[in-house]
Amino acid sequence: MRYDLPDLRLVAAIADTGSLTRAAEQVHLAPSSASHRLTQLEAALGVPLFVRHARGLTPTAAGESLLRHARQVFAQLEQMHADLAPYASGLNSQVTVFANTNAINCFLPEDLGDFLREHPRIRICLEEQPSPAIIQAVAAGQVDIGVVAAEGGLAGLETQAYRRDRLVLVVPLAHPLAGRDAVAFGEVLAEPFVCLHAGSAIHTFMMNHAARLGGRLDARIQVRSFTAVCRMVAAGVGIGMVPRSSLAAVDSVRTVEIADDWAPRDLQLCVRSTSALSPAAAALCEHLAAKGSMAATKRRP
């Protein structure tokens, strides 16, 4: 079965206007041509796409389904045009980077900013994903560079150290946990949590670890940043889990170490093969590794 863009644009225009005549005008077709196209499309599909009535046309269930897919096609086309347009104005190349929440919120903004100032004709496509999904995407060749927490599953990929961090609990000063130096994650599952929004890599990470312990995290409220987590905790909404590097200047919270072995978050850069990277991706990987090396040197006494 064949579809073409004029057919899909016509369907969308009819749905938007409720009129075949106005839709034909919108997509620059004669009304007779528009009617013929719609009739042929419905015959090819074997179902009516619109109900004809005195007031115009309204989509059937099949028409609504086709319309949803058509709009997705249009969105993908617009994204394709947006991705290609910079090349016409002199863009050299694009590098795709997947990174976890920790890296995107705490380290990459400054490091990528420095790189892009030095390479104004390179574009970076950055996407947040959980570490396992990043590893899979890099291994499949879908992503140039991944930034992940050091975990299993990196076999076959080339890695370089990037940053060292640690997940900690933040609790209100008056909370019973505030007097503890360290606590196991399993001990706090019954506590109400302030979490990052569902779909963020660290939210998925926390939910998965709670499930492995046979529990369920009580996400009392979800926010969009680690700073917001700390401020909500200070207001007594619940407790939170954040990377130590992200701790905001909030006075009314106390940090508590997490005793679990996954609390240290040693971030790594991972690629399929350094030798196979494009010049732009290789330059970015080298830049990030150098930033990590500089940060490690500053930490040494």
C-alpha positions as CSV (number, residue, x, y, z in Angstrom):
1,M,0.0,0.0,0.0
2,R,1.5,3.4,-1.0
3,Y,0.9,6.7,0.6
4,D,2.4,10.0,-0.5
5,L,2.8,13.3,1.4
6,P,0.0,15.2,-0.6
7,D,-2.5,12.5,0.5
8,L,-1.4,12.8,4.2
9,R,-1.5,16.6,4.0
10,L,-4.9,16.5,2.5
11,V,-6.2,14.3,5.3
12,A,-4.8,16.6,7.9
13,A,-6.3,19.7,6.2
14,I,-9.7,18.1,5.9
15,A,-9.6,17.2,9.6
16,D,-8.5,20.7,10.5
17,T,-11.0,22.6,8.3
18,G,-13.9,20.1,8.3
19,S,-14.4,21.0,4.6
20,L,-13.1,19.4,1.5
21,T,-13.2,22.6,-0.5
22,R,-11.2,24.6,2.2
23,A,-8.8,21.7,2.6
24,A,-8.2,21.6,-1.2
25,E,-7.4,25.3,-1.2
26,Q,-5.1,24.9,1.7
27,V,-3.0,22.2,0.0
28,H,-3.2,23.9,-3.4
29,L,-5.4,21.3,-5.1
30,A,-8.5,21.7,-7.2
31,P,-11.6,20.5,-5.3
32,S,-12.1,17.7,-7.8
33,S,-8.5,16.5,-7.5
34,A,-8.8,16.6,-3.7
35,S,-12.0,14.6,-3.8
36,H,-10.4,12.1,-6.2
37,R,-7.4,11.7,-4.0
38,L,-9.5,11.1,-0.9
39,T,-11.7,8.5,-2.7
40,Q,-8.6,6.6,-4.0
41,L,-7.0,6.6,-0.5
42,E,-10.2,5.3,1.1
43,A,-10.5,2.6,-1.6
44,A,-6.9,1.6,-1.0
45,L,-7.4,1.3,2.7
46,G,-10.7,-0.3,2.5
47,V,-12.3,1.9,5.1
48,P,-13.9,5.4,5.1
49,L,-11.7,8.1,6.6
50,F,-14.4,10.7,7.0
51,V,-18.1,10.9,7.6
52,R,-19.9,13.1,5.1
53,H,-22.7,15.2,6.5
54,A,-24.4,18.5,5.8
55,R,-22.0,20.5,7.9
56,G,-18.9,19.0,6.3
57,L,-16.6,16.1,7.1
58,T,-15.5,14.6,10.4
59,P,-12.9,11.8,10.8
60,T,-13.9,8.3,11.5
61,A,-12.0,6.1,14.0
62,A,-9.8,5.0,11.1
63,G,-9.4,8.6,10.0
64,E,-8.3,9.6,13.5
65,S,-5.7,6.8,13.5
66,L,-4.3,7.8,10.1
67,L,-4.3,11.5,11.2
68,R,-2.1,10.6,14.3
69,H,0.4,8.8,12.1
70,A,0.3,11.6,9.5
71,R,1.1,14.2,12.2
72,Q,4.0,12.1,13.4
73,V,5.3,12.0,9.8
74,F,5.1,15.8,9.5
75,A,6.9,16.2,12.9
76,Q,9.7,13.9,11.7
77,L,10.0,15.8,8.5
78,E,10.3,19.1,10.3
79,Q,12.9,17.7,12.6
80,M,14.8,16.4,9.5
81,H,14.7,19.9,8.0
82,A,15.9,21.4,11.3
83,D,18.8,18.9,11.5
84,L,19.8,19.5,7.9
85,A,19.4,23.3,7.8
86,P,22.7,24.1,9.7
87,Y,24.7,22.2,7.1
88,A,23.6,24.7,4.5
89,S,24.9,27.5,6.5
90,G,28.4,26.0,7.0
91,L,28.0,23.4,9.8
92,N,30.8,20.9,9.6
93,S,29.3,18.0,11.5
94,Q,27.0,16.8,14.3
95,V,27.9,14.6,17.3
96,T,25.3,12.6,19.1
97,V,25.8,12.2,22.9
98,F,23.7,10.2,25.3
99,A,24.4,10.9,29.0
100,N,22.8,10.1,32.4
101,T,21.1,12.7,34.6
102,N,24.2,13.2,36.8
103,A,26.4,14.1,33.9
104,I,23.9,16.4,32.2
105,N,23.0,18.3,35.3
106,C,26.4,18.6,37.0
107,F,29.3,18.4,34.5
108,L,28.3,18.6,30.8
109,P,26.9,22.1,30.6
110,E,30.3,23.8,31.3
111,D,32.3,21.2,29.4
112,L,30.2,21.3,26.3
113,G,30.0,25.1,26.5
114,D,33.8,25.3,26.4
115,F,33.9,22.9,23.5
116,L,31.3,24.6,21.4
117,R,32.9,28.0,21.9
118,E,36.1,26.5,20.5
119,H,34.2,24.7,17.6
120,P,31.3,27.0,16.6
121,R,30.7,24.9,13.4
122,I,30.0,21.7,15.2
123,R,26.6,20.8,16.5
124,I,25.9,18.5,19.5
125,C,22.7,16.4,19.9
126,L,22.5,15.7,23.6
127,E,19.9,13.3,25.1
128,E,19.3,12.1,28.7
129,Q,19.1,8.3,29.1
130,P,19.7,5.7,31.8
131,S,23.2,4.2,31.7
132,P,22.1,0.7,30.5
133,A,20.2,2.3,27.6
134,I,23.2,4.4,26.7
135,I,25.5,1.4,26.7
136,Q,23.2,-0.4,24.4
137,A,22.9,2.6,22.0
138,V,26.6,3.1,21.8
139,A,27.2,-0.7,21.2
140,A,24.6,-0.6,18.4
141,G,26.3,2.4,16.7
142,Q,23.3,4.7,17.3
143,V,25.3,7.2,19.4
144,D,28.8,8.6,19.0
145,I,29.6,9.1,22.7
146,G,28.0,7.9,25.9
147,V,28.5,9.2,29.4
148,V,27.5,6.6,31.9
149,A,28.0,5.6,35.5
150,A,30.6,2.8,35.8
151,E,28.5,-0.4,35.8
152,G,28.6,-3.8,34.2
153,G,27.9,-4.3,30.5
154,L,30.7,-2.1,29.2
155,A,32.6,-5.1,27.7
156,G,33.4,-4.5,24.1
157,L,33.3,-0.7,24.4
158,E,36.3,1.6,24.8
159,T,36.1,3.7,27.9
160,Q,37.8,6.7,29.5
161,A,37.4,8.1,33.0
162,Y,35.3,11.4,33.0
163,R,34.2,12.4,36.5
164,R,33.9,11.0,40.1
165,D,30.8,11.6,42.1
166,R,28.6,10.0,44.7
167,L,24.9,9.8,45.4
168,V,23.8,11.0,48.8
169,L,20.6,11.4,50.7
170,V,19.5,14.9,51.6
171,V,17.2,15.2,54.6
172,P,15.7,18.1,56.7
173,L,17.8,19.1,59.7
174,A,15.0,17.9,62.1
175,H,14.6,14.5,60.4
176,P,15.6,11.4,62.5
177,L,18.1,10.5,59.7
178,A,20.0,13.8,60.1
179,G,22.0,12.3,63.0
180,R,23.1,9.3,60.9
181,D,26.4,9.2,59.1
182,A,25.3,6.6,56.6
183,V,22.2,4.5,55.8
184,A,21.4,1.7,53.5
185,F,18.9,2.5,50.7
186,G,16.6,-0.3,51.9
187,E,16.1,1.4,55.2
188,V,14.5,4.5,53.7
189,L,12.1,3.0,51.2
190,A,9.1,3.8,53.5
191,E,10.1,7.5,53.5
192,P,8.3,10.0,51.3
193,F,10.8,11.1,48.5
194,V,11.3,14.2,46.5
195,C,12.3,12.9,43.1
196,L,13.2,14.2,39.7
197,H,10.4,13.8,37.2
198,A,9.4,10.4,35.9
199,G,11.4,9.5,32.8
200,S,14.6,11.1,34.0
201,A,17.5,8.7,34.2
202,I,18.0,9.0,38.0
203,H,14.2,8.5,38.6
204,T,14.4,5.2,36.7
205,F,17.6,4.3,38.5
206,M,16.0,4.8,41.9
207,M,12.8,3.0,41.0
208,N,14.7,0.0,39.7
209,H,16.8,-0.3,42.9
210,A,13.7,0.0,45.1
211,A,12.1,-2.9,43.0
212,R,15.3,-5.0,43.4
213,L,14.9,-4.7,47.2
214,G,11.3,-5.8,46.9
215,G,10.0,-2.4,47.7
216,R,8.4,0.6,46.0
217,L,9.6,4.2,46.3
218,D,7.1,6.6,47.7
219,A,7.6,9.5,45.2
220,R,5.6,12.2,47.1
221,I,6.5,14.9,44.6
222,Q,8.5,15.2,41.4
223,V,10.5,18.2,40.3
224,R,12.7,19.2,37.4
225,S,16.1,19.9,39.0
226,F,18.4,18.8,41.8
227,T,18.2,22.3,43.2
228,A,14.4,22.0,43.4
229,V,14.9,18.6,45.2
230,C,17.0,20.3,47.8
231,R,14.6,23.1,48.3
232,M,11.6,20.8,48.7
233,V,13.6,18.7,51.2
234,A,14.4,21.9,53.2
235,A,10.7,22.7,53.2
236,G,10.0,19.3,54.9
237,V,8.3,17.7,51.9
238,G,10.3,14.5,52.1
239,I,13.9,13.3,51.6
240,G,15.8,13.2,48.4
241,M,18.7,11.5,46.6
242,V,21.1,13.7,44.6
243,P,24.7,13.6,43.4
244,R,27.0,15.2,45.9
245,S,28.3,17.6,43.1
246,S,24.8,18.9,42.6
247,L,24.2,20.0,46.2
248,A,22.6,23.5,46.2
249,A,23.4,26.2,48.7
250,V,20.4,25.3,50.9
251,D,21.0,25.6,54.7
252,S,18.2,23.5,56.1
253,V,19.3,20.1,54.8
254,R,21.8,17.5,56.0
255,T,23.5,15.0,53.7
256,V,23.7,11.4,54.7
257,E,26.0,8.8,53.0
258,I,24.3,5.9,51.2
259,A,26.0,2.7,52.3
260,D,25.1,0.7,49.1
261,D,27.9,-0.2,46.8
262,W,26.2,1.6,43.9
263,A,26.3,5.0,45.6
264,P,29.7,6.0,44.1
265,R,29.0,7.2,40.6
266,D,32.3,7.1,38.6
267,L,31.3,8.5,35.3
268,Q,32.9,7.2,32.1
269,L,33.0,8.1,28.5
270,C,32.2,5.1,26.2
271,V,32.5,4.7,22.5
272,R,32.5,1.7,20.1
273,S,35.9,2.5,18.7
274,T,38.0,5.7,19.1
275,S,39.5,5.0,15.7
276,A,36.1,4.9,14.0
277,L,34.9,8.3,15.4
278,S,34.4,11.2,13.1
279,P,36.9,14.0,13.6
280,A,34.3,16.1,15.4
281,A,33.3,13.2,17.7
282,A,36.9,12.4,18.4
283,A,37.7,16.0,19.2
284,L,34.7,16.1,21.7
285,C,35.7,12.8,23.3
286,E,39.3,14.1,23.8
287,H,38.0,17.4,25.2
288,L,35.7,15.7,27.7
289,A,38.5,13.3,28.8
290,A,40.9,16.2,29.3
291,K,38.3,18.0,31.4
292,G,37.9,14.9,33.5
293,S,41.6,14.6,33.9
294,M,41.9,18.2,35.0
295,A,39.2,17.8,37.6
296,A,40.9,14.6,39.0
297,T,44.1,16.5,39.3
298,K,42.4,19.3,41.2
299,R,41.0,16.8,43.7
300,R,44.4,15.4,44.6
301,P,46.0,16.8,47.7
